[in-house]
Amino acid sequence: MRGYDWSTVRNVADVGGNNGTLLIELLCAHPHLRGTVIDLPNVAGIAARRIEEAGLADRGTAVAASFFEELPKGHDVYLLSGILADWSDEKSVAILRRVAEAAGPDGRVLLAEINLPEMGTGLAAADTALRVAATVPVPARTVEAVKDLAGRAGLTPAWQGPVGPVRSVVEFSPAVAGDRVPEVAGA
């Protein structure tokens, strides 16, 4: 999350935040910040325990929810880190729509998405490509492809950090009131 200005953020939701590692790091690095891990019940319980063990229960929580259903509202930033790589374009747009709904007109959506570079040629590159394909269903989206998915969910790019060799970070704002958000079949 280097390069992102957390100074204006009061409350972050780590959507699909798993065991809370990223949220814990953010809370430790930014003492003014409060945050919530949002994940499925079994994982949210682990995150809650880890947040408490880290001594951050006064600023951090965990909530059980699915990003395919209504998400808790009221956070300044909704962070998704490496989430979309696990889902098809259609499912990714559905996730982003739910996050945009929760963010409302004043919230922000921060995507820290996987964007693997071309892996070269030869046996080692083929081995790496096979391993990546076996573990990450959609690993090769470019930043532009992620922006396109976000646009289909009614989100507009507001800031982009440097594109690294593994991750890109892009902040989006939900569409303003009155903007038409196109419907996606099956979402």
DASUL-V936033 format. One record per backbone hydrogen bond with DSSP energy under -0.5 kcal/mol. CO is the residue of the C=O (numbers start at 0). NH is the residue of the N-H. E is the energy in kcal/mol with one decimal. If there is no record, write none. Layout:
BEGIN
CO_NH_E, CO_NH_E
END
This chain:
BEGIN
0_3_-1.7, 3_5_-1.1, 5_8_-1.4, 9_33_-2.0, 10_75_-1.8, 10_76_-1.7, 11_13_-0.5, 11_35_-2.2, 12_14_-1.1, 12_78_-3.2, 13_16_-1.4, 13_37_-2.4, 16_19_-2.2, 19_23_-2.9, 20_24_-2.2, 21_25_-2.4, 22_26_-2.9, 23_27_-2.3, 24_28_-2.1, 25_29_-1.7, 29_32_-2.2, 33_11_-2.4, 34_60_-1.9, 35_13_-3.1, 36_38_-0.5, 36_62_-3.1, 37_15_-3.5, 37_16_-0.9, 38_64_-2.2, 39_42_-0.5, 39_43_-3.0, 40_44_-2.0, 41_45_-1.0, 42_46_-2.5, 43_47_-2.6, 44_48_-1.9, 45_49_-2.4, 46_50_-2.6, 47_51_-2.1, 48_52_-2.7, 49_53_-1.7, 50_55_-2.4, 51_54_-1.9, 55_58_-2.1, 55_59_-2.2, 58_34_-2.7, 60_36_-2.5, 62_38_-1.9, 62_64_-0.6, 65_68_-1.8, 75_107_-2.2, 76_12_-2.9, 76_78_-0.6, 77_109_-2.7, 78_14_-2.2, 79_81_-0.6, 79_111_-2.9, 82_85_-1.7, 83_86_-2.0, 84_137_-3.0, 87_91_-2.7, 88_92_-2.4, 89_93_-1.9, 90_94_-2.5, 91_95_-2.7, 92_96_-2.3, 93_97_-1.9, 94_98_-2.2, 95_99_-2.7, 96_100_-2.5, 97_101_-2.1, 98_102_-2.5, 99_103_-1.8, 101_73_-0.8, 102_106_-1.0, 103_106_-0.7, 106_173_-0.7, 107_77_-2.6, 107_109_-0.5, 108_110_-0.6, 108_171_-3.2, 109_79_-2.7, 109_111_-0.6, 110_112_-0.7, 110_169_-2.4, 111_81_-2.5, 112_167_-2.2, 121_125_-2.2, 122_126_-2.5, 123_127_-2.4, 124_128_-2.7, 125_129_-2.3, 126_130_-2.3, 127_131_-2.7, 128_132_-2.5, 129_133_-1.8, 130_134_-1.1, 131_134_-0.7, 131_135_-3.0, 135_138_-0.8, 137_140_-0.6, 138_115_-1.4, 141_145_-2.1, 142_146_-2.5, 143_147_-2.1, 144_148_-2.2, 145_149_-2.5, 146_150_-2.5, 147_151_-2.1, 148_152_-0.9, 149_152_-0.6, 149_154_-2.5, 150_153_-1.7, 153_174_-2.2, 155_172_-2.7, 158_170_-3.0, 161_163_-0.7, 164_116_-0.9, 165_114_-3.0, 166_163_-2.5, 167_112_-1.8, 168_160_-3.0, 169_110_-3.0, 170_157_-3.3, 170_158_-1.5, 171_108_-2.8, 172_155_-2.9, 175_178_-2.4, 178_180_-0.6, 179_181_-0.6, 183_186_-2.0
END
